[in-house]
Structure formats: C-alpha cells, structure tokens
Amino acid sequence: MIKKILLLAFSGILATGCTSDDISRTDRLIFCSEGSPMIFNPQLAIDGATYNASSRTVFNRLVDFRLGTTEIVPSLAESWVISPDGKEYTFFLKKNVEFHSTKFFTPTRKMTSEDVLFSFNRMRNEEHPYHKVNGGTYEYFQSMGMGKVIESISAIDDHTVVFRLTRPEAPFMASIAMDFSSIFSKEYADQLLKAGKPEQFDHKPIGTGPFIWKKYVKDTIIEYDANKKYSLGPPPKYDHLVFVITPQPEDRFKKIKKKECHIINEPNPSDLEQFSKLSFAQIVRRPGMNTGYLALNTSHSPFDNVYVRQAINHALNKRKYIEKVYLSLANEAVSVLPPMVWGHVNRKAYRYDPKRARELLEKAGYPKGFSTKLWYLPVGRPYNPNGKLLAEMMKEDLAAVGIKVKLVTYDWMEYLNRVRRGEHDLAQLGWTGDNADPDNFISQLLSCNAVAGGANIARWCNPEFDELVTKARIASQLGIRAKYYKEAQRIFQQEAPWVPIAHTEIFRVHLNSVKNYILSPMGTENFHQIEIRE
C-alpha cells in the first residue's frame, strides 16, 4: 500500500511538473505549453510547440528577428554581403561560438562554416547521411522550394559561407531567419553516426542557444538548464527553464490560478475576463499574424470539383463563428494573408448564402448533397481556440445545404501527420506567419511544391498560381511583388481550395513576477530576455 501511495505521488509530480513552491524560486521559469513537440529538430516540423521547445531555446540561426518585430538582425552571422544581381549571399560568422556541453556530448571545437554546410545540406542533399534520418521530411524547405533556389553552399574559410542561388530570391533573408534554418553541430552528428545512433540527433539536441536541453518526459515535461557560456549575449538571468505540457486550456487556467506556471500559452478567449480579475497576473495581447481555415482536399472527390468548393464557401456562416467561437476577438478572413501582411486582398469573394450553395451543388451534379467527414482540431491554437465547437457549427451549416458531415479528430501529432498525408476530406488547420513576407503563407501553404512537402493540405496545385508566386519571389520591388501576390490570391479565391475563417488576436498570461516578456508577432516564445523578480 505504501509503495502504491508513493508511486501515485510521484506520478502526480510528473503530471503537474511543478508546484507553487517552484514559482517562488527566481532561478526557475515554468512555462505551461499547449502541446508536445513533434521532435527536437525544427527542420522536421511545422508546429509552434516544436519551435518553442527547440529553435527558440536550444538553437540559433545565421540571422534572426529583433525581439517583438520582423526586423532582420545578426545572430550567428555578424554581417553579410548580397551581390548586385541578388544571387549570392556571403555570411561572415561570429568567432568563438560554443556548442552545448552535456552528459551525452562534449564538443572539441567551436562553431565553424562546416556546421552551416551540414545543417543546410542535410535538407537539400538526398545523399547526405542524415537526410533520411527520422523520416527525412523537411516541410518548410520543400514547400518553399528552397532546394531549387539554392544552387550551392560553400565555405570560403572557417567563418565565411557563400550561398549561391539559381535566381534572385526576395524573401531569402527572411527564410534564413526562420526556425527551419537553425544551425546544428556536425561534430555531434558525426559522433552519433559513428556510434550507430543517428536518430538521437533530433531527440537529444545540441545547439548554440541560450538553453541546454536536459530531459524530456513524453507529453509531460521538458527541462533545460541555462547556457552559462552563451556566445551571442548575456546568459539567461535564471538557471532553469521547465515546460509543463498542458493540452487543455482549462487546465492551464487552473495552473496559473494556483501559481503553478509563470506563463501560460494559448489561453482560452472565454477565460480572458476571469484572467483580468487575477491581481497577481497580466494578460499580454497583440494582433496575430495568422489565418485559420478549413482545407478542402482537392485530391478527393467531390472536392476536386470547383463548384462543390465554392458551394461550401457560401454555406458556412463565418460571421457567426467569429461571434460564438472566437468571441468577437478575431476578424473574418477573406483570403490567405492576414491584414497585417502586405499584399493582403480585402475583397470578399463569398458571402454567406445557403441558396447559392445549393445552386452550385446542383451545378456540380449533387442536387441532393453528399456525405463526408470533417476533421477538427483536438487542441486550441492561436487561429482556432475551439476546434470542436467550430466543427459542430460547420456541420449544422453544411447539413442545411444537403451535405451530411461526420466529425473526426485525433491526438494532435497524429492529426498533423494524417492531414499531411492527405487522408482527410475536410480539415481544420491554420498558420501563424514566421516572418512578415507574403511568401511565407502563399508558397508555404498553397504552392505545388507544398503538396509534396505536406504543408499544402488542400493538395491543390495550380500552374498559373505557381507562376505568379515565382514571379513575386524573383521581383525586387515591393510594389511589383504585391501585385503578383494579389493576382495569385484572386485565383485562390476563384478556385476555393480553402474556406478562410479568421485572423485572431494572440494572448498570453503571465505572473507579475515575470519581467521583460515580449510577445512575438509570429506567436513563438522568446525566453532568453525574461527576468523573474518578486
């Protein structure tokens, strides 16, 4: 009996990951995350939970975004030169940058050009010894067509790297600042390959970032130590960072009420009024650079029929969703890009019109409608706080025009993997921009490359759309690029592979003891600059 009680007590500690006693310590920051990381390598993921747990803690990139902005600033590269024709980028690396030293790896050298080449060549070279390790799916790299854009990467010396491109690429610097462009240790990779354990590389990460990965208990807790030898600035002002994985927003609410978390991610909008009454906590909010949408799998019948897709766009009452699901803390989406991203189209293509929806279904050959499945998000996301409620309302609207819907969901990681493989008919998803460039939405989510990469879950490939997007990437003048993107969005609206739903505000809640918390417009977390002061 005593043994059983002790076991239950230990399980409880693991489940919560922290207590209010931990919160009183100024040497430890506890972050209540909404989900588990897919893996600890941002090259192999597209979700915010993975980025927060890896690229925003363990790794750095050649360049980065200034905190709270989308301005490009130096990081592992202290400077760079771009050739007049826009096809050659030379990066000059900082010297004496140290990789993490842990119980499972001790570096014998500092970061060099060799590590940069390893990090990018893993994604671009199918013959690379690590290319197929842990699945070998580099969704950002593939969806953005980076393999076609980068012609070669070479090291001039230990601290000079040259990227040669096949064409001018206007979003290239923004791409290099994104999470998938994190820099890894080639020495660590070589050591694991020699030991016959290359899979460990993406699960027990080594980087140059402000925090050192220590331990992960699956779906429960992640522990990090501060990197006291951080090479890119002062080390963190606290010693330990802890992620407590808490998928349900009501549980995150309870934890901060009990002071068991310093920061909670993705609070439920319906709880904001209650949060505002907590004297010991603050709400942080800002417009989100995001789009929530319903994808229509164009590789499945009847969604290969444009009239069916247009009918569904007319059938869904988005204004009602904004009021009931988003609690009016969002704007109705009309296209791919949120209003804060330049090139946004604000012309509404589809009004809520069930009669018109039925007419289009009859034109498509479905006068009595049809049956299908709608997959809904199992977790709250910045672009969709309540996938189940939204799905129930969508089901009701679709039934009104003759489309019978069965609702389906899976655990978050399984959900993502299945929609990437195209197993769904209709699926809720969304996107938070990684930079302020329209290409990050349009190419990443809707290009033909993005079908193979897995991020284009509508599996829609339109050559005319792709040609416009490519022209926009090559053009150097902002006005010309915007023109191409707007033309591409008009094709998107006509072809209707999505129902764009909403652009939301983003929120965080933190205790008053947390100082210098800066919420990124990309929705990812930055922990390095935070202080804890009672």
N, C-alpha and C positions, 0 to 999 in steps of 0.2 A: 504493500500500500504506500509506504514512504517513498519507494522508488518511483511509483506511478505519479505521486504528487510532485516530486522533483522534476520528472520528465515533463509534466504539464506546465510547470512553472517555467522551465527552460524554453518550451515551445512558445509560451506567451511572450517571453522576452524577444525571441526571434520574430514573432509576428508583428510586434509593435516596433521593434528596433530601437526604441528609446523610451525614456520616461521623463517626467517633468524635472527630475533631478538633473538629467543631462542638459536640459535647456538652461539651467542656471550657470552652467560652465561656459566661460567665454573662450575656451580653447577648442570648441567643437560647434560646427554648424550642421543642423539637421534639416534636410530638405525632403518634404513629402512629395514624391513623384507620382504621377498618374499612371505610369506603366513601366513595364520591364524593358530593358534594352534588348534588341534583337540579337546583338553581338557587341563586342567592344572594338569594332573597326568601322568608322563612318564611311569607308569606301563601299561597304557591303550592305548599307541600309539607307532608308529614306525617311526615317521617323524621328520625331523630336526627342523621344525618350532615349534613343541610342546616341543622338548628338549630345544631349546634356550629360550623359554618362561616359562619353568617350572624348569627342573632339573638343568639348567645352571644358574639360577637366584635364585629360591626360596629354592631349596633343596641341601642337601649333601648326600654322601654315606659313608659306612664304610671305604672304601679306594677310592682313585681317581687316575687320571693320572697326572703326573707332567706337568705343562703348556707347550704346544707345543710338547709333546712327548707321548709315550705309556708306560712310566715307572710307575709302581705302587708305590704310596706313601700313608702315613697315611692320614686319614681325620677324620671322627667321631670316628674311632678306632685309638688309638695312637700306638698300637702294636698288634701282633698276633703270634700264635704258630701253626704249622702244625704237626700233628702226623707222626711218621715214615712210617706208612702204607698209608699216603696220604688220609685218610678217615675222619679225624677230624680236624676242624679248630676252634681255640679258639681266639676270638677277645676281646681285653681289651679296653673298651670305654673311651673316654675322659670325665672328670667330668665337671660339671657346664656349660654344653652346653644348651643355651636357645633357646626355640621356639619363633617364632614371636608373638608379641602382636599387635593386630589390633582392629578396631572398632567392629568386629564381633567375636573376640576370645581373651581372656586374659588367658594365661597359669598360673597354680598354682604350677607347678613343672618343674624341668629341665629334659632333655632327659635321659632316662634310657634304660635298656635292654628290658623293656616292649614295647617300641616303635619299637625296631628292630623286635621283635617277631610279633607284629601287622603287620608291613609292609610286611614281607615275608609270614606270614600265610594267609593274605588276598588273595594272589595269589595262594598258594598251597592247601588251605583247602576249599573245596566246601561248607562246613557247616559254614564257617566264616560269621558273619553277614554282612560284606561288600563285600563278594566275587562276588555277582551278581549285585552290585550297579553300575549304569551307564554302563550296558552291560556285565560286567564280562569277557571281552576278554583280556587276558594277553599274547599278541602275542609273545613277546620275551621269557617270562618264559615258555610258552607252546612249542614254536618252538624249543627251546634249550633243551627240555626235563628236565627242572630243577625240576619238580615235581617228576620225577623218580630218579633223582640224590640225592636230599636232603631227607634223611631218617627222620631226626628230627632236631628241633632247640630248644635249652633250655637255660634258664637263670640261671647261677650259682649264681649270685648276681646282684645287680642293675647295675653293669658296666662290667659284663663278660657274653659273649654269646658264646655258642658252637653250631656249625653246624656239624652234623654227616651225612656223605654221604654213599650211598649204594655201592659206588665203588670209586676208585681213579679217580679224575677228573682234568686233567692237566689245562684246561682253567678256573678253578673255581675262582681264584683271579681276573682274567681279567673280568669275568662275574659280580663279586661283585662290580667292579668299574664302571659298565655300568649304563646308565640312569635309566633303569627299577628297579635297586636296591636302589633307593632313599629311605630315611627314613622319615616317617611321624609321626605325633603326635597322639597317641592313645587317649589322653585326649580330643583332638578336635573331633575325630571320635565318641567317647562315648557321648560327649555333643550333637552332631548333631543327633545321633541315638535316644537319649532320647527325643529330640525335634521333631522327625519325619521328619527330613530334611537331611538324609544321602547323597543325591545327591549333596548337596552343597559342600561336602568334596573335590570333584575333580574339582570344578569350581571356588571356592574361597579358594585357597590353603594356608596352613600353613606349614612352614618348619623351617629349622635352617640356611638357606643360606644367602648370602650377601645382598640380596634384598628382600623387603617385598611387596607382591602383594597388589595393591591398587584398580585398576579399569580396566575393560575390556569393550570397546565398540566393539561389534562383527564386525569382518572384517575391523576394522578401527584403533584402538589404544589400547595399553596396557600401564598402568602406574605402576611404582614401586617406593618405597622410599628406600633409602639406609638403611641397617640394622646397626644402630649405636652401637648395642650390639652384633655384630657378634663375635661368640665364637672361630672361627678357624683361626683368624688372624686379622690384622688391618681392619677396616671397609672401604668401598669404599671411594675414595677421592672426590666424588661428591655426591650430595644429592638425585638426581632423575634420574631414567632410564625410557626412553619412547621408546616403539616400535611403529613405524608408519607402518602399514601393506600396502604394495605397490606391488601388484602381478606382474605388468608388468615391465620388465627390462628398457624399455624406460622411464617409469615414474620415476624409481629410478635414472636413469641417469640425468633427468631434476632436480630432487630434490637436488642432490649433486652439480650440476652446480649452482643452486640458493642458495647453502649453507643452505639447509633446513634439512639436515641429517649430522651427524658426520661420520656415517659408513653406507655403503650400502652392502647388502648381494647379492650374485649371480649376479654380473654384466654380461651383455651380452658380450661374447668374441668379437663380432663385434664392440663393442664400446671401446675396450681397447686402440686403437690408439688415440681416442679422449680424453679418460681419461688421457693419458700420457701427453697431452698438457695443463692440468689444473695445473697452478703453485701453487694452494692452496690445492692440494690433492695428495695422493700417492696410487699406486697400490701395493698390497701385493699378492704374488703368491707362490705356492708350489705344488709339485706333489700330486695328490689326491689319497687317499686310497679308490677308488670307482670303480664300474663296472656298466655301462649302458647296458641294454639288452632288447630284445624282448622275452616275455614269450609266449609259445605255450601251450594252455590249453589242457592237455592230457586227461581230462575227457570229452572233446567234440570231436565228430567225425568231420573231419577226422584226428585230431591231436593226436588221440590215436594210429595212425599208424606211426611207426618209420621211414618208407621210406618218408612219407609226411614231417616229421620234418627235416629229412636230406636234402630233396629237397629244403625246404625253406632256410636252412643254405647255400646251394650252390647258391640260387637265388639272394641273397642280396649282393650288392656291397659295402662292408663296407669301403673299401679304399676311395670310392667316398664320403661316408658320413663323413669320417674324414676330408676330404678336404673342403666340402661345408657346412656342419652343424657345425662342431667343429673348422673350420678354421685352421686345422692342429695343434691345441693346445691339442691334445689327441693322444693316441696310440691305435691301433686296438686291441681289446680284442679277445683272442682265447679260454679262459676258464672262470671259475668263479672268480678266485683270481687275483687281480691286481699285477703287478710285484714287488711292494714294500712289499708284504706279503710273508713270507717264505712258501715254499710248492707250489709256483706258477708253473704251467706247461706252457711251452712256445712252445710246439709242435702244429702247426697249423693243425687242423683236416679238415677244409673245405676251399677250395679256391672258389673264385667267378667263377661259371661255369654253366651258364644257360642250356647248353646242358645236362650236367649231372643231373641238377634239373629236366628237362623234362623226362629223362630216369627213374629217381626214382619215379616220379609221375605216370608214366605208370606202373611201377612195383607195385605200391601201389593200382592200379586199377582206376586211374584218368588220363587217357590219354588226356582228353580234359580239365583238370583242374577242378576247382570248385569255388564257391563264398563264401566269408567270410567277417568278419568285423575286422578291426584293430583299436584298441583304442590307442589314442595318448595323451601324457601328456599335460594338459592345462596350465602348468606353467613351467618356466625354472628351471631346477635342476642342481646340480653340475655335474651329469653324463649325462645330456641331456639338452643343452641350448635352443633347439628349437624343441619341440616335433612335431609340425605341419609340419614343413619343412621336418623333418626326415620321417614322415609318408607319405608325398607326394612322396618322393623319393623311399620309400619302395613299395608303391602302384605301381609305374611305373615299378620297377624291378619284382614284382610278376606278373603283367599283362603280362610281356614278356615271362613268362613260363606257362601262362594259368590260373593263379589264380586271379580272379576278387575281388577287395577289396573295401568295403565301409568304409570310415573313420568316427570314432565316438570319442567324448570326452564329459566330464562332468566337473563341478566345481571340484576343487582339492579334497576336502573332500569326495564328492560323488564318485569321480573316485576311490579313495583309498578303500572306503567301498565296492564298487561294485566288484573290482578285488579281494578283499579278499574273497568275497562270491563266486567267480568263475563264474561270469556272462559273461565274455568276451570269445572271441575266441583267438585273438592275442592281446597282451597288452604291451605297453612300460612301463618299470619301471627301477629301478636301486637301488644300495645300496652303501652307504658310511660306511666303517668299523667303529665299535665302539671301537675296540681295534686291536692290531696287530696279533691276533690269527686267523689262517685259519678257525677255527670252527665257528667264528662269521659270515662268509659268507656261508660256506658249510652246517652246520647244520641248521642255521637260515633260509636259503632260499630254501633248497632242500631236507631236511630230510622228512621222513614220518610224524614225529611229526609236522613239519612246515606246512603240508597240513591242519591239524586240527586247528593249530594256526592261519592260514590265510596268513602267510608270503610267503609260497610256492605257488605263484600264477600260476605256471605251473601245480600244483596239480599232481605232478609226485612223485610216491612212488616206490622206487626200493630196495628190501630187501638186495641185495648184496652190493649196495652203502651204505645203512644204517649200515650194519655190519662193513664195513671198517671205517666209520666215528666214530662209537662207539669204535672200537679198538684204533683209533687215540686219542680219548679223555681219554682213560684209560692209555695209554702208557706214561711214564715219560720222556723218552729220545727223544730229538728233532728230531734226525735223523730217528727214527722209526716212529714217528708221521708224519713226512714229507712224508715218503714212503707210508703210508696208504692214506694220502690225495691225493697224486699223482695218486695212483691206483683208488681212487674214482673219480677223475677228468677224467680219461680215460673212465670210464663207462659213466660219464656225457656227454663226447664228442660223444661217440658212440650212446647214446640214444637220444641226442639232444633235451631236453625239452626247451632249450633257443636258441636264436641266440645272443651270447655275442657280443656287439657292440664296446664299447670304455672304456678306462680308461683315465680320464681327469685330467688336472691341475685344481687347485681351485684358485679363485681370490676373493679379497675384495678390496674395495676402501674406503679410509677414509681421512678426512681433516687433514692437517698438525698439527692442534691443538691437535689431538689425539696422546697421547704418550703411549708407552709400550703396544701396541696392539700385541697380539700373536695369530697367526692363528693355530688352532689345525689341526693335520693330519686327524682327524675324521670329519673335516668340521663343527663342532659345535662351538659356540661362548663362549668366556670367557670374562665377563665384569668387574669382580671384580678388576683386577690389573690395569685397564686403568686409565690414568690421562688426564685431559683436561687443556692444557696450551696454551695461546695465544702467 
